[in-house]
């Protein structure tokens, strides 16, 4: 198959998949989601992403239709049906289905999965970004389906021929990207926004902190200003699909370029971990590129 859509046990091409209009994801964006990259039919860090999904379900009182083990098994089976070496696996659980009403009943959640071909972009190529005011509500730590503010800022970036929008709050502190975490390097220290209600605690962000700790790089989890962003030695955009990429400019102003060694440490380690974890045995190995 060139792509795949799954909804509560039904499988088809995404463009043919039918989802009932009573699904609360349709009316309210009432659900949570996660996503992973997949190579050689091995979804990367799937357990960590599933754990985050179910934690978010619990926070929002959503009743998953399957347990973690069954979801993992389903995803691992479905990825084999799409004809590509590298794929993007998206999955969400909505609260369930009922006639439209803001208040909800004791519902069983709906499971949706999509699998599409997507190669990892050149992680060595730095990104062009824009700066955008963060207009999201104050529960950004939950990966919900309510993504309109992120959609708007991502489109702003696209319209500016940029790859990401870096968001900030009115108090002049940087939060994250429209669909990524943002960290900076300054004087050999990794600085990243704290795990509060203003950012999603990304899996790749956590790995960057782990790499820093293992290599003796000081880490500061704190708020940092827009001025600190522009004066940083390097800026790191991190997510499951972007890995850990540097930034070349923001709003057409050159940034970074002052600590290529540390940037390469995070960049190379994240990518090499991905290749290692998604490699087949030698007799069945497929080229990464």
C-alpha positions as CSV (number, residue, x, y, z in Angstrom):
1,X,0.0,0.0,0.0
2,X,1.2,3.6,-0.7
3,X,-0.3,4.7,2.6
4,X,-2.6,3.3,5.3
5,X,-5.5,4.5,7.4
6,X,-6.9,2.5,10.4
7,X,-10.0,3.3,12.4
8,X,-11.2,1.0,15.1
9,X,-10.1,-2.1,13.3
10,X,-11.0,-1.0,9.7
11,X,-8.1,-0.6,7.3
12,X,-7.9,1.2,3.9
13,X,-6.1,3.8,2.0
14,X,-6.3,7.1,3.9
15,X,-8.3,8.8,1.1
16,X,-10.9,6.0,1.3
17,X,-11.1,5.7,5.1
18,X,-14.6,6.6,6.6
19,X,-14.9,8.1,10.1
20,X,-18.3,8.8,11.6
21,X,-19.3,12.4,12.1
22,X,-20.2,11.6,15.7
23,X,-16.6,11.2,16.6
24,X,-15.8,13.9,19.2
25,X,-12.5,14.6,17.4
26,X,-14.6,16.0,14.5
27,X,-16.6,18.4,16.7
28,X,-14.2,19.4,19.4
29,X,-10.7,18.1,18.6
30,X,-11.4,16.0,21.8
31,X,-8.5,13.6,21.9
32,X,-4.8,13.2,22.2
33,X,-2.2,12.0,19.7
34,X,1.4,11.0,19.2
35,X,3.7,10.1,16.3
36,X,6.9,8.3,15.5
37,X,9.3,7.8,12.6
38,X,9.7,4.2,11.3
39,X,12.6,2.7,9.4
40,X,12.9,-0.9,8.2
41,X,9.4,-1.5,9.7
42,X,10.8,-0.6,13.2
43,X,8.9,2.3,14.8
44,X,11.5,4.4,16.7
45,X,11.1,4.8,20.5
46,X,7.5,3.5,20.2
47,X,7.1,2.6,23.8
48,X,8.0,6.1,25.0
49,X,5.5,7.7,22.7
50,X,2.7,5.2,23.7
51,X,3.5,5.9,27.4
52,X,3.0,9.6,26.8
53,X,-0.2,9.1,24.8
54,X,-1.7,7.0,27.7
55,X,-0.6,9.5,30.3
56,X,-2.3,12.3,28.4
57,X,-5.5,10.1,28.1
58,X,-5.5,9.7,31.9
59,X,-5.0,13.5,32.4
60,X,-8.1,14.2,30.2
61,X,-10.2,11.3,31.4
62,X,-10.2,9.6,28.1
63,X,-10.9,5.8,28.0
64,X,-8.5,4.1,25.5
65,X,-10.2,1.4,23.4
66,X,-7.1,-0.9,23.7
67,X,-4.2,-1.3,26.2
68,X,-0.7,-0.3,25.5
69,X,0.4,-3.7,24.5
70,X,-2.3,-4.1,21.9
71,X,-1.7,-0.7,20.5
72,X,2.0,-1.4,20.0
73,X,1.3,-4.8,18.4
74,X,-1.2,-3.1,16.0
75,X,1.2,-0.4,14.9
76,X,4.0,-2.9,14.5
77,X,1.8,-5.0,12.2
78,X,0.4,-2.1,10.2
79,X,3.8,-0.6,9.3
80,X,4.5,-3.7,7.3
81,X,1.7,-3.0,4.9
82,X,3.1,0.3,3.6
83,X,5.6,0.0,0.8
84,X,8.4,2.4,2.0
85,X,11.6,2.1,3.9
86,X,11.1,5.2,6.1
87,X,7.6,6.1,7.2
88,X,5.8,8.5,9.5
89,X,3.4,6.8,11.9
90,X,0.6,9.0,13.5
91,X,-1.9,7.7,16.0
92,X,-4.6,9.3,18.1
93,X,-7.3,8.4,20.5
94,X,-10.4,10.5,20.6
95,X,-12.8,10.5,23.6
96,X,-15.4,8.5,21.6
97,X,-18.6,9.0,19.6
98,X,-21.9,10.6,20.6
99,X,-24.4,13.1,19.2
100,X,-22.8,16.6,19.7
101,X,-22.8,17.8,23.2
102,X,-20.0,19.6,25.1
103,X,-20.5,17.4,28.1
104,X,-19.5,13.8,27.6
105,X,-20.9,10.5,28.7
106,X,-18.9,7.4,29.8
107,X,-17.5,6.7,26.4
108,X,-15.1,4.3,24.9
109,X,-12.3,6.0,22.9
110,X,-11.8,5.7,19.2
111,X,-8.4,4.7,17.7
112,X,-7.1,6.2,14.5
113,X,-3.7,5.4,12.9
114,X,-2.2,6.7,9.7
115,X,1.1,5.6,8.1
116,X,2.7,7.5,5.2
117,X,6.0,7.5,3.5
118,X,8.4,10.2,4.8
119,X,12.2,10.2,4.7
120,X,14.2,12.0,7.4
121,X,15.4,15.3,6.0
122,X,19.0,16.3,5.8
123,X,19.7,16.8,9.5
124,X,22.9,18.6,8.8
125,X,21.1,21.4,6.9
126,X,20.2,24.2,9.2
127,X,16.7,25.6,9.3
128,X,15.3,28.9,8.5
129,X,12.7,30.0,11.1
130,X,10.4,32.8,12.0
131,X,9.4,34.3,15.4
132,X,5.7,34.1,16.4
133,X,3.6,35.1,19.4
134,X,2.4,32.0,21.3
135,X,-1.4,32.3,21.3
136,X,-2.1,28.8,22.5
137,X,-4.0,28.0,25.7
138,X,-2.2,27.0,28.9
139,X,-2.2,23.2,28.6
140,X,0.5,22.8,26.0
141,X,2.0,20.0,28.0
142,X,-0.8,17.7,26.8
143,X,-0.6,16.6,23.2
144,X,-4.2,17.2,22.3
145,X,-5.9,17.4,18.9
146,X,-6.7,21.1,19.4
147,X,-3.9,22.4,17.2
148,X,-5.4,25.5,15.5
149,X,-2.8,28.0,16.9
150,X,0.0,25.7,15.9
151,X,-1.5,25.3,12.4
152,X,-1.7,29.1,12.0
153,X,1.9,29.6,13.1
154,X,3.2,26.7,11.0
155,X,1.4,28.3,8.0
156,X,3.0,31.7,8.8
157,X,6.4,29.9,8.6
158,X,5.5,28.2,5.3
159,X,4.3,31.5,3.8
160,X,7.7,33.0,4.8
161,X,9.6,30.2,3.1
162,X,10.7,29.0,6.5
163,X,10.5,25.5,8.1
164,X,9.4,26.4,11.7
165,X,7.9,29.1,13.8
166,X,9.5,29.7,17.2
167,X,6.9,30.9,19.6
168,X,7.2,33.2,22.6
169,X,4.7,34.4,25.3
170,X,3.9,38.0,26.1
171,X,6.2,37.9,29.1
172,X,9.0,37.6,26.5
173,X,10.0,34.1,27.1
174,X,10.5,31.4,24.4
175,X,8.2,28.4,24.7
176,X,8.7,26.0,21.7
177,X,8.1,25.6,18.0
178,X,4.8,25.2,16.3
179,X,5.5,21.4,16.2
180,X,8.9,21.0,18.0
181,X,10.9,21.9,21.1
182,X,13.5,24.6,21.0
183,X,16.7,24.6,23.0
184,X,19.8,26.9,22.9
185,X,23.5,26.5,23.4
186,X,25.4,29.3,25.2
187,X,28.9,29.2,26.5
188,X,28.9,25.4,26.4
189,X,25.6,25.1,28.3
190,X,22.4,23.5,27.0
191,X,19.4,25.7,28.0
192,X,15.9,24.4,27.4
193,X,12.5,25.6,28.6
194,X,11.2,23.9,31.7
195,X,8.6,21.1,31.7
196,X,5.6,23.3,32.7
197,X,2.2,24.0,31.1
198,X,3.7,26.0,28.3
199,X,5.6,23.2,26.4
200,X,5.2,19.6,25.4
201,X,7.9,17.5,27.1
202,X,9.3,16.0,23.9
203,X,10.9,12.6,23.7
204,X,13.7,13.9,21.6
205,X,14.2,16.9,24.0
206,X,14.6,14.3,26.8
207,X,17.2,12.5,24.8
208,X,19.1,15.7,24.1
209,X,19.3,16.3,27.9
210,X,20.4,12.7,28.4
211,X,23.2,13.1,25.8
212,X,24.3,16.4,27.5
213,X,24.5,14.7,30.9
214,X,26.5,11.7,29.5
215,X,29.0,14.1,27.9
216,X,29.5,16.5,30.8
217,X,27.5,19.3,29.1
218,X,25.8,21.5,31.8
219,X,22.0,21.7,31.4
220,X,19.7,24.5,32.6
221,X,16.0,23.8,32.4
222,X,14.6,27.4,32.7
223,X,12.8,30.1,30.8
224,X,14.9,32.1,28.5
225,X,14.1,35.3,26.6
226,X,13.9,36.2,23.0
227,X,17.1,38.2,23.3
228,X,18.9,35.1,24.6
229,X,17.5,33.2,21.7
230,X,19.0,35.6,19.2
231,X,22.3,35.8,21.0
232,X,22.7,32.0,21.5
233,X,25.8,30.2,20.1
234,X,23.4,27.7,18.5
235,X,19.7,27.0,18.4
236,X,18.4,23.4,18.3
237,X,15.0,22.4,16.9
238,X,14.1,18.9,18.1
239,X,11.2,16.6,17.4
240,X,10.6,13.0,16.4
241,X,10.8,13.8,12.6
242,X,13.3,16.7,12.7
243,X,15.7,14.9,15.1
244,X,18.0,17.7,16.3
245,X,18.6,20.4,13.7
246,X,20.3,23.7,13.9
247,X,18.9,27.1,12.9
248,X,20.6,29.4,10.5
249,X,18.3,32.4,10.7
250,X,15.1,33.8,12.4
251,X,13.1,36.5,10.6
252,X,15.9,36.7,8.0
253,X,18.4,37.6,10.8
254,X,21.5,35.2,10.9
255,X,21.8,33.2,14.2
256,X,24.0,30.6,15.7
257,X,27.1,29.2,14.0
258,X,29.3,29.6,17.1
259,X,29.4,26.1,18.6
260,X,29.4,23.6,15.8
261,X,31.1,21.0,17.9
262,X,28.3,20.7,20.5
263,X,25.6,21.1,17.8
264,X,27.1,18.2,15.9
265,X,27.3,16.1,19.1
266,X,23.5,16.3,19.6
267,X,22.8,16.1,15.9
268,X,24.9,13.1,15.2
269,X,24.1,11.2,18.3
270,X,20.3,11.5,17.9
271,X,20.5,10.4,14.2
272,X,22.9,7.6,14.9
273,X,20.7,6.3,17.7
274,X,17.8,6.3,15.2
275,X,19.8,4.3,12.6
276,X,21.1,1.8,15.2
277,X,17.7,1.2,16.8
278,X,15.9,0.7,13.4
279,X,18.5,-1.4,11.7
280,X,17.8,-4.9,10.5
281,X,20.1,-7.9,11.1
282,X,23.0,-7.8,8.7
283,X,21.5,-10.3,6.3
284,X,18.4,-8.2,5.8
285,X,19.9,-4.7,6.1
286,X,18.5,-1.9,3.9
287,X,20.4,1.3,3.1
288,X,19.4,4.2,5.3
289,X,19.4,6.6,2.4
